[in-house]
Amino acid sequence: MNDSFDAIIIGAGQAGPSLAGRLTAAGMKVALIERKFFGGTCVNTGCMPTKAMVASAYAAYLARRAGDYGVSIRDGIAVDMKKVHARAAKITLDARSGLDNWLTGMENCTVIRGHARLIGPHTVEAAGKTLSAPRIFINVGGRAARPDIPGIDLVKVLDNTDMVALDQVPRHLVVVGGSYVGLEFAQIFRRFGAEVTVVEKGSRLVSREDEDTSASIKDILEREGITIRLDAECIRFEPHGDEIRVGLHCAREPRDVVGSQVLLAVGRRPNTDDLGLDEAGIARDARGFINVDDHLATSVEGVFAVGECNGRGAFTHTAYNDFEIIVANLLDGEARKVSDRVPGYALYIDPPLGRAGMSEAEARKAGLALLVGTRPMTRVGRAVEKGETLGFMKVVADAETGKILGAAILGPGGDEAIHGILDAINAGTPYRELQWAVPIHPTVSELIPTVIGTMEPKV
């Protein structure tokens, strides 16, 4: 049997359900195929459970610091990891159930549970059915990368999915990978009481960021007792009794570290290797990401790729923006492009890092004449009042055009405060316009005009 639809959506991550909602509202007959859980990475193993864990870790950290605020806790502080896990799991299950109910109750939407495989440019097999549609939207997301590290098949290493399922605190967690995912889990479990070591192959943490940001993040984590091992050029694994020995260096001491659990957090790979893309003629790059143009169209007419699998953004918000671009162009008569998107994201250690636009290094590499303004959190009243003064603020602008190029806010509320600058970049507001804003006191955001007022040329 061949079932015909106006559109087929493969995957129920961030973009898929919303796309189904708009297409069906426009009168289209839609099939949505999902082989596992509704909600994708964000709901199930990413944003929602991890940020719930971040909140629990912050509560433990703040409770231990209660005396700093004049608050006495007489009975001591204990972390019940089973309750932490149950709380995070409930948040995930509630969100997943909400999506399930919405999609299964959506008029003109047929939900199919099973693995989808393309057998032609516009034909899909799933759950014993053959489906066809003139438009196909691929929203299959990604998963943790598992590179061929020596000894990896001899031991059990964990990924982000395993970490959100833990209901016990490791004795010693070794995190291989000093970037966004790895550092969030490192701080979470350190605050839960684990000994934590971060192993990074590069010369600094989060190498995508400016050097001053990397150094500040390292300082924040080390102050909490996390051991950072950089320049680990000879990473390897081997069993060590019931634990795991992680080799770091080939020629110098100390050469290894032994942990009870190892988290491998060294990047992501797209879920595109079992979709039949080659049979459909859909091109991928060397890493497996689906090639798309500025309107998210693939190499096959009528087939689009949205979300993490297209390599144009690894975030929930960029996946949702992919959905917005698709419907704006398809249904609303607009001509929106991926290249119009201003990058913005956060690193959810505590204090969090909020980022907008270009880093200083990226702007410098582009050959632009720069104005740079900075301010340490020790000189931000709100941070001082909260007793959270680690980190800093930085704004970068084009000295010739006055255009704001980017910003970093590493400090309390940095993930929220950054939106003032992100909005200004999107609106094309010159930096001097923000200098004369009258912000609310006391906030972190109120110092944005002050930072802009101190901007000066930097070579």
N, C-alpha and C positions, 0 to 999 in steps of 0.2 A: 504494500500500500504506500502511495506517495501522497503525503499531506502537503498542501500548498498554503503558504502564508505570505503576507505582505513583507514581513521582516522576521528574521531569526536572530536571537541574541544568545550568544554562547558565553555563559558565565554570569553569576549574580553578585559580582563585587560592587564597588561603589557606583560605577556608571550604569550597570545593567538594569537594575530595578527602576531607577528614575527614567531611563530611556524607554523601558516598557510602558511606564505610566504616560509619558508624553505621546508616544506613538499610538497607543490604544485610544487615548483621548482625542487624537486626530482622526480616529475612525479606522485605523489599521488593525488587521488580524495578525497577532504577534505570537511567536513561540519563544519561550525562554527556557534554556537548558542549563541545568546545574548538576554537577556530578557529586557534590558533597554538601557543603554548608552555604546557606544564603549569607551574604554580607562580606564574603571575601576575607582577605588578610586583616583589614581594619577591625572588623567586628569580632573575628574568631581568634586570631593569634597576634594581632598588631595593636593598633591604637587603643582600643577599648580595654582589653585586659591589662595591657602594660601600663596604661595611665592610671588604671585602678590600683595597680601594684605600686606605682610611683606615689600615689596618694597615701597608701598604707605605710610605705617607707618613710615618707615625710612626717607622718604622725608619730612614728617611732623616734625619728631624729629629733623632732620638736619636744617630745616628752622627755628625752634624755637631757635636753637643754633647758628644761623648765626652770631650774635654779637661776639661770641667766636672766630670767624675766621676773624673778621674785616669787615664783610658784614652787611650792614644796610638794613632792610626790614621795610618800613615805614607804610604799610597798614595793618599790622597784619597778622596772620596765621589762616586760616580756612580750615576745612576738609569737602569736598563735598562727603558724603558717597555714594550718588547715582552714582557719577562718579567713585568712587573707585570700587563699585560693578560692574558697567558696564565694566570697564577695565578688571577686573578679569574674568568676564563672557565671554567677547570676546576672551580672551586667551584660555579659556576652549573650547568654541564653535569652534574656529579655529582648535584646535588640534583634537577634536572629529570628525569634518567634514573631516579632512585629513585622519583619520583612516577609516571612513565610505567609502570615495571614493576609498581608496586603497583596502580595503577588497572586496567591491562590484564589483570592476573592476579586481579582481585577477582571472586569468585563473585557472580552476579546483577547485575553492573554491565556495561552495554554502553557502550563508549567510541566516540563518533562525532567524527571530526575534520572540522570545517567550520564555516561561519558559521551561526548559529542566528537564525531570525526567527519571531516569534510571528504566527500568522495567525488567532488567536482566543484567548479567555481561557485555554484549556487545551490549545492545539494549537500545535506548533512544526514548522517546516520546517528541515531541515539535511541537507546532503550528499545531496540528492535524495530524502530520506525525509520522511514526515509522521509525527510522533510526537504522542501525546496522553497526558495524565496528570492526575489530580485535584489533584496538588500540583506546583508549579513553583517552583524556587529560582533566582533571578537573581543571579549572582556574577561580573559582567563587569568590575569594576574601573574604572580611569580612566587618563588619559594627561595629558601636559603640555599646559597651555593655550597657545594661540597667538593672542593678542589682535591686533586690527587696528592695529598700530603703524605709523606712516608709514614707508614704505621697506622694510617687512619682506619684500615680494615681490621686492625688487631684490638681496637678499643671501642668503647661506646662514647661518642661525642654527641653533645646536645645541640639543638638549634633553637630558634625563637619559639617554635611550636612546643618543644619540650619544656622550655623555661616557664611558660605560662601554665603548664600542667603540674609543676612541682608543688607538693604540699609539705615538704620538709626543707629546712635550711641546710645547704651543703656545708660540710666542714671547711673546705677550701675550694672555692670556685676559681678556675683558671679560665679567663676570657681570652680567646685567640681572635684578635681583631680590635684595634683601638679606634673605632669609628662610632657612628650614631647608635646602632642597635647594641653593640657590645658595651658601650659606656653606660647606657641607661640601665642595663641589667647589672653591670658591675656595681653601680652605686646602690641600686635597689637592694641587692643581696648583702652588700656590706652593711647597710642600715638595718637589715634583718638579723645581722649577727655573724655572717660568714666572713672568713678570711678570704680576701679577693686579690688576685694578681691579674693584671692586664698585660698581654703579650702582643706587641705590635711590630710588624716587619719594618715599617718605615722609621724615619728619624724623629717623628713627632706624631701626636694624636691628631685625629680628624684633619688629615692633610689637605682637604678641600678648603679649609678655613685659613684665614691669615695667621701668620706665625704668632702674633700677640694673643689671638684668640686661643690657639692651640696651647700656648704656654699657660694661660690663665685657667683653662679647663684642667690641665694637668695639675696645677697647684690646688684647685678645688678638690679634686679627687684624692690627691696625696694627703691633704689635711684631714681627710676622713679615714686614713689608714689603708688606702688602696695602694698596692705596690704596682708601679708602672715599669715594664721592661721594654725598652725601645731597641731598634736596630737588631731585631731577632732574625738574623739572616739564614738560620738553619733550623726552622721549625719542623719538629717530627714528634711522633707519639709512640709510646710503648707501655705495655702493662707494668704495673709496679705493685704486686700483691693485689689488693682489692681497689687500688687507686691507679692513677694514670700519670706517667712521667711525660712531661712536655719538654722536648729539647729546644733550646733557644739559639745557642751559638756553636759554631764548629771549632773555633780556635781560641776562645778566651773564656775565662771563668767569671761568674758562675754559668755553667752551661745548660742547666735545666731547672725545672720546678715541678714539684709533685702536687697534684690536686685530687680531691675526691670526685669532682665533676669537672668536665671541660665543656665550655660553650664555644662553638665555632661560629663566629660572626664576621665573615670576610666577604660579604656582598650577597647579591641576589641574582637569580637566573629566571628567565620567563618560562611559563608553563606552555611552551609551544612545540615541544618535541613529539607529542603524540596526538596531534590534531589533524593530520593529513594535509598539512599546508602545501607540501610539495605536489601532491595529487591535484590540488586546486590551483596550482600555479602562483601561490602567494609567496612573495620574496621575503627572506629574513636576512639579517646581518650575521656576522661571524659569531656573535654571542647568542644568537637565537631570537633576538627581538624582531618583531614584524616591522618591516619598512613601511613608513607612512609619509604622506606629503603634509603640507601645512594645514590641510583640511581633514587630516586623519584617514584619508583614503589609502588603501593598499595598492599593490600592483595589479589587482583584479578589479575591474569596474563593478561598483555596487557593494564591495566588501570593505569594511572599515575596521580598524583596530583601536580600542580605547583602553585607557588605564595602563598599568605597569608593563603589560606585554608589548607595548609599542616603543618602549625605551625613551619616551619623551617626557617622562615624569614618574618618580617612584613614590608618590604620595597620594593619600586619599583625596586631598583637595585638587591635585592635578587631574586625577581620574574623574572627579566630578566636573571639573572644567572641560574635560574632553566631552562629556555628555552635553554640556552647555553649548560647546562649539558645534557638535553634530546637529542638535535640534534647532539652533539658531540658523544654521545654513540650510537645513532640510525643510524646516517648517515655518520659519519666521522671515524668510527672504533676506537674510543678512549674509555677510561674507567674513565671518570671524576666522582667525588663524591662530595656530599654536604659537607662532613666533611673536604674537602680540602679548603673550603671557609674561608677566613680571615674576621672576622666581621669588618664592618666599617659603620658609620652612623653619622648623625649630628642632633643637636638641633638648630632650626632656630629662637632662640631669637637673639637679637642684643646686644653685639657681639655674633656670633654663636659659638657653641661647635662642634668641629670635633673630632671624636673618631675612633681609629684603634686598632684592636686586643684586648688584655685583659686589664681590669682595674688593678690598683695596688692591689685592694682588691681581685680580682679574682686570680691574680698571687700568692698572699700571701696564699690564701686558698688552692692553688695547692701544697703548700709546697716548693716552689722554693726559692733559695737564690737570692735576688734581688739587682740590681743596679738601683737607681732612680736619675734622674736629673730634676730640675725645674727652671723656670725663670718667674718672674712677667712681665706682659705687660708694666709696668712702666719702664722696662729696655730693651724694644724692640723699636729701633729707629723709625721704620715705624709706630708703634702705637702712639708714642709720637708726631710725625709729623702730624698724622691724628687727634690728640686730642681724641683718643679712647684707654685709657690705663687700662681699667678694664679687669680682667682675668689673665690667666697665661698659660704657656706651661709645659708639663710634659712628660718625656719618661721613660719607664720601660724596663729593660733588664734582662736576666738570667745571673747571675754573673759567673756561671760555663761554660756555652756554648758560651756566647757572643751574643746569639740570642736576637733580639728585640722582646719583648713580647707585647708591646702596647704603646699607647700614647694618650694624650688629649691636644688639643689646643683650649682654650677658649679665644677668642680675635678676632680682626678684621681679616677677611679672614680665620678664623680657619677651616671652612668647605672646603676650597681649600688647605691650607697649609698642612693639615693632609695627603694629598695624597702622599707626598714624603715619609712619614713613612709607609703608607699603602703599597706602591709599594715595599719598602725595605723588609717589612715582607713577602710579597708574593714571592719575589725573594730570600729569605733566606739570605739577606745581613747582616753580623755581624755589630753590632753598631759601631765598630771602623772604618769600611770602610766609614761610613757617616761622621765621625768626620773630615776626611780630604777632604771632598768635598769643592768646591769653589762656593758658592751660589751667587746669584745676590743681590746687595745692591742698595737701601734699600727695604727690604721685611721682612715679618714675617718669611718666610721659612728660611732666612739666619741664624736665631738663632738656628735652629735645631742642626747643628754641635756644636755650643757653649753649648747648653744644654747637649748634649752627652758628651762633654768634662768635664762637672762638675758632671757626674754621680758618685755616691758613694754608698757603702753598706747601706741598710736601714733595720732595724729589727722592 
